[in-house]
């Protein structure tokens, strides 16, 4: 009886250790094509969860998967390989670099598109029937206008820019409040890369 209980406890411990090990190994290595907030600068190799890479970074062309065939060990082997074997690898690496350059978004093009947008506008129902609906700069806080039901968040901004203006960015590029909860005009900053910033007006008006 005690032996059986001990075996079950041992199995549970092994299963728990396996799950913990699996979760630690869940992250994958990627290479950033541009600066991503909280991750690093362009060219940095970082570890992220596969879902974040698959759903956000890769579709937005902010990063690429690290090619494990062009790692430190592969380079060491290539150094010892015969010239006729190393040449195809060099050619493949060159083509890979060309593909990356072609797929990377043109920062100047995105900047030009953003400069043509006078403001991004959201309509929301008011929380109160009466009140001051004045506008102002976002730096002063949410008490500038009338409180609204719900809020406008970074995901809303990213979705509107993509669907209405054909501008693809990630919410990590946005330098603004996480949520806006009142009517008014707000200034937001979009960091396209380490040296390019665009300012945009966010307007929340009563519905």
N, C-alpha and C positions, 0 to 999 in steps of 0.2 A: 504493500500500500504506500508506504513512505517512499519506496524506490520509484513507483509510478509517478507520484507527485513531484519528486525531484527531477524526473525526466521531463515532465511537462514544463516545469519552471525553467529547466535548462534550454528547452526548445524555444520558449518565449524569449529568453535572454538572447539567444543566437539570432532569432528573427528580428528583435529590436535592434541589435547591433548591425544587422544587414541593412535594415531600413535607414539607419543613421548614416551608414557608409554610402548607401545609394544616394541619399539626399546631398551628401557632401560632393559626390561625383556628378551631381545633376548639371552643374554649370558647364558651359562650353566656352572655348576661347574664340574671340572675334577680333578683327582689326577695324578700328574706327577710321572712317573716311573724312570725318569732320569732328569738330569739338562737340561733345555731348555732355551736358551738365551732369555732375556727380560721377561721370565715368572717366573722362580724360580728353586729351587733345587729339587732333587728327594724327594717325599713324600709330597710336598706342594700341597695344594688344592687351585686352582685358577679358575677364571672365564674367559671363552673364547667364541668366537662365535661358534655356532654349526657346521658351514661349515668348519672352521679351524680344529676342532677336528675330524670331519668325514673324511676330505680329506687328512689331513697331520699327526696330532699327533697320532690318533688311528691306521691307517695303518702302521705307522712307529714304533708302539709299544712304543711310548714315554709317553703315558698317558692312563688312563682308565676313564670311566664315574663313577662319584660318585654314589654309591648305596644308594639311599635315604632311604632304609629300614634299613640301618646300620648307621643312623645319631644320633646326640645327643638325640633327642626325643625318638627314638627307643631304645637307650641304657637305658634311664630312665625307659621306660616301661618294658624293659627286667629285670631291677633290681627288679621290683615289681612283676614280673610274677612268677608263680610256677616253680620249678626246671624242671619238665617234659616239660614245654613250653619253657624255656630258653635253654635247651640242644640242641634241633634241630637248634636254631638260632646260637648257638656257632659252631655247626658242619658245618652249611652253610657258616659261616664266615671263618672257617678254610679251607674249600674246595675252597672258593673264593681266599684266599691268595695263596693257592697252584697253582691255575690256573694262577694267576698273575706272580708268580715266573717262571712257565713253559713257559709263553708267552713272557717274557722279553728277548730281545736280549742279547746274551753273548758278553759282551764288549771285553773280551780277544780274542774271535773268530773273531770279526770284526777287532780288532787291528792286528791280525795275517794276515788276508786277505789284509789289507791295506799295511802292511810291504812287501808283495810280489809284489806290484805294483811299477815298476820302475818309471813310470810317467803316467799321463793321458794326452793324446795328442789331440789337436784340430787343424783342418786345416781351414784356412780362406783366402779369397781373399784379396790381398793387395789394400790399398786405393791409393797408388802411385806406378807407374811402377818401380821406382828406389828408392834406399835409403839404409840405413844401416839396415840390418836384424839381428844385433847382439842380444845376449840374456844377461840376467842378473837377479838380484834378484828383486822381485816385490816391495820391499820397496823403490826403487828409482823412481818408477812411470811408466807411460805408454810411456814415450819418449825413452825407452831403445831400441826398435826395430822399424820396419816399421809399420805405422798405418794400421789397417785392416778395411774392411767394417763391420759394425755392431760391435759386441763385443762377449766376452764369459762371461756369468754371473753365478751367484750361481745356478740357476735352471739348467743350462747346465751341471754343474759339478755333481749335484745330480743325474740327469738323466743318465749321462754316467756311473757313478759308479754303479747305480742300473742295467742298461741294459747290461753293458759289464763286470762287475766284481762281480755281485750279492752282492753288498754292499748297504744296505739301511740306509741312513741318511737323516736328514732334513737340509735345507739351514741355519737354525738357528745355527747349529753345526759348520758351516764354519767360520773360522777367517781369512778373507782375504778381498780384495777389492770387492765392489759390482759388478764391471764390469772391464774386461781387454780389452784394445783397441789397443794393439800392439803386434807384434810377440816377442817371447822371452821365457825364463824359469822363472817361478814364484814359490815361496814357499808358500804353504797354510797350515794352521793348522786346524785339525778336532778335536773338543772337544767331545769325546764320552760320558764322564760324568765329574763330578767335579774334578776328579783326573787323568783322562786318556786323553792324547793328542797324536795325530799322525800327523807327518809332511809328506806332499806329494808334489811332483813336478808337476806343471801344465805347459805344453809346448804348445805354440801356434806357428804353423809354416805356411809358405806360402802355399797356395793351388795351 
